[in-house]
Amino acid sequence: METRTTGYRVFPYLTRIKVPNRWQLAEREIAEIFDVKLSDLLQPDAHSKRIEHFHTWQEPQPVSSYQVGSYRLWGLSYRILHPIISAAYGGRVGRMSRRKAFVGKA
């Protein structure tokens, strides 16, 4: 999967991890870690689109995102999560769990 602004290629994979007692941040890359409930991402009002424009784009484009409280999961994070959630839950709320989301520094 390529990023839309930098052209970096990312190879996402799904795994289960043991949550550490304390996270260690790579401060140059991760600004913050916050909990996201899967049930929050499955809410109809969590999914939205808005027009964005970046210097590497020729024109503004609609960008999909999940809004969870004051946090917006968008860009590559959204493009990785959305197909997994859609395939696993098909629009219905099933067994819920808590996951960590990583917010990159701009």
FIKELO-547861 format. One line per 8 residues: their letters; for each residue y, x negated, z negated of N, C-alpha, C. Coordinates in nm, 2 decimals. Each point is the difference from the previous one (the first is absolute). Layout:
a> Y/X/Z/Y/X/Z/Y/X/Z; ...
//
This chain:
metrttgy> -0.12/-0.09/0.00/0.12/0.09/0.00/0.12/-0.09/0.00; 0.10/0.03/0.09/0.12/-0.08/0.00/0.12/0.07/-0.07; 0.08/-0.08/-0.06/0.12/0.05/-0.06/0.10/0.04/0.12; 0.08/0.10/-0.02/0.09/0.05/0.11/0.12/-0.09/0.01; 0.04/-0.07/-0.10/0.13/-0.07/0.01/-0.02/-0.15/0.02; -0.11/-0.06/-0.06/-0.01/-0.15/0.01/-0.12/-0.04/0.09; -0.09/0.10/0.03/-0.11/-0.03/0.09/-0.11/-0.08/-0.07; 0.00/-0.01/-0.14/-0.11/-0.06/-0.07/-0.12/0.09/0.02
rvfpyltr> -0.11/-0.06/0.00/-0.13/0.07/0.00/-0.06/0.00/-0.14; -0.04/0.12/-0.04/-0.06/0.02/-0.14/-0.13/0.06/0.02; -0.10/-0.05/-0.07/-0.14/0.05/0.01/-0.03/0.07/-0.13; 0.03/0.12/-0.02/-0.03/0.07/-0.13/-0.15/0.03/-0.02; -0.04/0.00/-0.12/-0.13/0.04/-0.04/0.00/0.07/-0.13; -0.09/0.09/-0.02/-0.01/0.08/-0.12/-0.10/-0.06/-0.09; 0.03/-0.01/-0.13/-0.09/-0.06/-0.10/0.03/0.06/-0.13; -0.08/-0.02/-0.10/0.02/0.04/-0.13/0.02/-0.12/-0.09
ikvpnrwq> 0.10/0.00/-0.08/0.03/-0.12/-0.08/0.00/0.04/-0.15; -0.02/-0.10/-0.08/0.01/0.02/-0.15/0.14/-0.02/-0.03; 0.07/0.10/-0.06/0.14/-0.01/-0.03/0.02/-0.10/-0.12; 0.08/-0.10/0.02/0.02/-0.10/-0.10/0.08/0.06/-0.12; 0.00/-0.06/-0.11/0.08/0.04/-0.12/0.15/-0.02/0.04; 0.03/-0.11/0.07/0.13/-0.03/0.04/0.00/-0.05/0.15; 0.09/0.06/0.08/0.01/-0.04/0.14/0.09/-0.12/0.00; -0.04/-0.09/0.10/0.09/-0.12/0.02/0.06/0.02/0.14
laereiae> 0.13/0.01/0.00/0.07/0.02/0.13/0.03/-0.13/0.07; -0.01/0.01/0.13/0.05/-0.10/0.09/0.14/0.04/0.03; 0.09/-0.05/-0.09/0.14/0.05/-0.01/0.08/-0.02/0.13; -0.04/-0.09/0.09/0.07/-0.01/0.13/-0.05/0.11/0.10; -0.11/0.07/-0.03/-0.04/0.10/0.09/-0.01/0.14/-0.06; -0.02/0.01/-0.13/-0.02/0.13/-0.07/0.11/0.02/-0.10; 0.08/0.11/0.02/0.11/0.03/-0.09/-0.04/0.07/-0.12; -0.10/0.09/0.01/-0.04/0.08/-0.11/-0.14/0.06/0.03
ifdvklsd> -0.07/0.03/-0.10/-0.13/0.08/0.01/0.02/0.13/-0.08; -0.05/0.11/0.06/0.01/0.13/-0.06/-0.13/0.08/0.03; -0.03/0.09/-0.10/-0.11/0.08/0.02/0.03/0.12/0.09; -0.10/0.03/0.09/0.01/0.12/0.09/-0.12/0.08/-0.02; 0.01/0.12/-0.03/-0.11/0.09/-0.01/-0.03/0.05/0.15; -0.13/0.00/0.03/-0.03/0.04/0.13/0.04/0.15/0.02; -0.01/0.08/-0.11/0.04/0.14/0.01/0.14/0.01/0.04; 0.09/-0.09/-0.04/0.14/0.00/0.04/0.02/-0.02/0.15
llqpdahs> -0.09/-0.08/0.06/0.01/-0.03/0.14/-0.05/0.12/0.08; -0.08/0.08/-0.06/-0.06/0.12/0.07/0.09/0.12/-0.01; 0.10/-0.01/-0.07/0.10/0.12/-0.01/0.07/0.02/0.13; 0.01/0.12/0.05/0.07/0.03/0.12/0.14/-0.06/0.01; 0.07/0.00/-0.11/0.14/-0.05/0.01/0.01/-0.15/-0.02; -0.11/-0.07/-0.02/0.00/-0.14/-0.01/0.02/-0.07/0.14; -0.04/0.07/0.10/0.00/-0.06/0.14/0.13/0.04/0.07; 0.07/-0.10/0.05/0.12/0.03/0.08/0.02/-0.10/0.11
kriehfht> 0.10/0.03/0.08/0.04/-0.09/0.11/0.16/-0.01/-0.01; 0.05/-0.12/0.04/0.14/-0.01/0.02/0.02/-0.11/0.10; 0.12/0.01/0.06/0.04/-0.09/0.11/0.04/-0.13/-0.06; -0.06/-0.11/0.05/0.03/-0.14/-0.05/0.04/-0.08/0.12; 0.08/-0.11/-0.02/0.03/-0.09/0.10/0.00/-0.14/-0.05; -0.07/-0.09/0.06/-0.01/-0.14/-0.04/0.05/-0.08/0.12; 0.05/-0.12/-0.03/0.05/-0.09/0.11/-0.10/-0.03/0.10; -0.13/0.00/-0.03/-0.10/-0.03/0.10/-0.04/0.12/0.09
wqepqpvs> 0.06/0.12/-0.03/-0.03/0.11/0.08/0.11/0.03/0.10; -0.04/0.05/0.11/0.11/0.03/0.10/0.08/0.12/-0.03; -0.07/0.09/-0.07/0.07/0.13/-0.04/-0.06/0.05/-0.12; 0.08/0.09/-0.07/-0.06/0.06/-0.13/-0.12/0.08/0.03; -0.09/0.00/-0.10/-0.13/0.07/0.02/-0.04/0.08/-0.13; -0.07/0.11/0.01/-0.05/0.06/-0.12/-0.10/-0.08/-0.07; 0.01/-0.01/-0.13/-0.09/-0.08/-0.08/-0.06/0.09/-0.11; -0.13/0.01/-0.01/-0.07/0.08/-0.10/-0.01/-0.07/-0.13
syqvgsyr> -0.01/0.08/-0.11/-0.01/-0.07/-0.13/-0.05/0.10/-0.10; -0.04/-0.05/-0.12/-0.04/0.08/-0.11/0.11/-0.02/-0.10; 0.05/0.10/-0.06/0.10/-0.01/-0.11/-0.07/0.04/-0.13; 0.00/-0.09/-0.09/-0.06/0.02/-0.14/0.11/-0.04/-0.10; 0.06/0.11/-0.06/0.11/-0.03/-0.09/0.11/-0.07/0.07; 0.05/-0.11/-0.05/0.11/-0.07/0.06/-0.05/-0.11/0.10; -0.14/0.00/0.02/-0.06/-0.10/0.09/-0.03/0.06/0.13; 0.02/-0.08/0.10/-0.03/0.04/0.14/-0.10/-0.10/0.06
lwglsyri> -0.12/0.04/0.03/-0.11/-0.08/0.06/0.02/0.02/0.15; 0.03/-0.10/0.07/0.03/0.02/0.15/-0.05/-0.13/0.07; 0.03/0.00/0.13/-0.03/-0.12/0.08/-0.15/-0.03/0.00; -0.03/-0.13/-0.01/-0.14/-0.03/0.01/-0.08/0.06/-0.11; 0.05/0.01/-0.12/-0.07/0.06/-0.11/-0.04/0.14/0.03; 0.09/0.08/0.06/-0.03/0.13/0.04/-0.11/0.00/0.11; 0.02/-0.08/0.10/-0.09/-0.01/0.12/-0.14/-0.04/-0.04; -0.01/-0.07/-0.11/-0.14/-0.04/-0.05/-0.05/0.12/-0.09
lhpiisaa> 0.08/0.06/-0.09/-0.05/0.10/-0.09/-0.03/0.13/0.07; 0.09/0.05/0.09/-0.01/0.13/0.05/-0.14/0.03/0.08; -0.04/-0.08/0.08/-0.13/0.03/0.07/-0.12/0.00/-0.10; 0.00/-0.09/-0.10/-0.10/0.00/-0.10/0.00/0.13/-0.08; 0.12/0.04/-0.05/0.01/0.13/-0.07/-0.04/0.12/0.08; 0.05/0.00/0.13/-0.04/0.11/0.09/-0.15/0.01/0.02; -0.06/-0.11/0.02/-0.14/-0.01/0.03/-0.08/0.04/-0.12; 0.04/-0.04/-0.12/-0.08/0.02/-0.12/0.02/0.14/-0.05
yggrvgrm> 0.12/0.06/0.01/0.03/0.13/-0.06/0.03/0.11/0.10; 0.02/-0.03/0.13/0.02/0.10/0.10/0.10/0.10/-0.04; 0.10/-0.03/-0.07/0.10/0.10/-0.04/-0.03/0.08/-0.12; -0.11/-0.03/-0.07/-0.04/0.08/-0.12/0.00/-0.10/-0.12; 0.03/0.06/-0.11/0.00/-0.08/-0.12/-0.14/-0.01/-0.05; -0.06/-0.12/-0.02/-0.13/-0.02/-0.05/0.00/-0.07/-0.13; -0.09/-0.09/-0.02/-0.01/-0.08/-0.12/0.12/-0.10/0.00; 0.08/0.01/-0.11/0.12/-0.08/0.00/-0.02/-0.13/-0.08
srrkafvg> 0.07/-0.10/0.03/0.00/-0.13/-0.08/0.14/-0.06/0.01; 0.02/-0.10/-0.09/0.13/-0.07/0.00/-0.02/-0.13/0.08; 0.10/-0.04/0.07/0.00/-0.12/0.08/0.14/-0.07/-0.03; 0.00/-0.13/0.02/0.12/-0.08/-0.01/0.06/-0.01/0.14; 0.13/0.01/0.00/0.08/-0.03/0.13/0.08/-0.12/-0.02; 0.02/-0.08/0.10/0.08/-0.12/-0.01/0.12/0.02/0.09; 0.12/-0.02/-0.06/0.12/0.01/0.07/0.05/-0.13/0.04; 0.01/-0.03/0.13/0.04/-0.13/0.04/0.15/-0.02/-0.01
ka> 0.05/-0.12/-0.01/0.14/-0.03/0.00/0.05/0.01/0.14; 0.12/0.05/0.02/0.06/0.01/0.13/0.07/-0.13/0.04
//
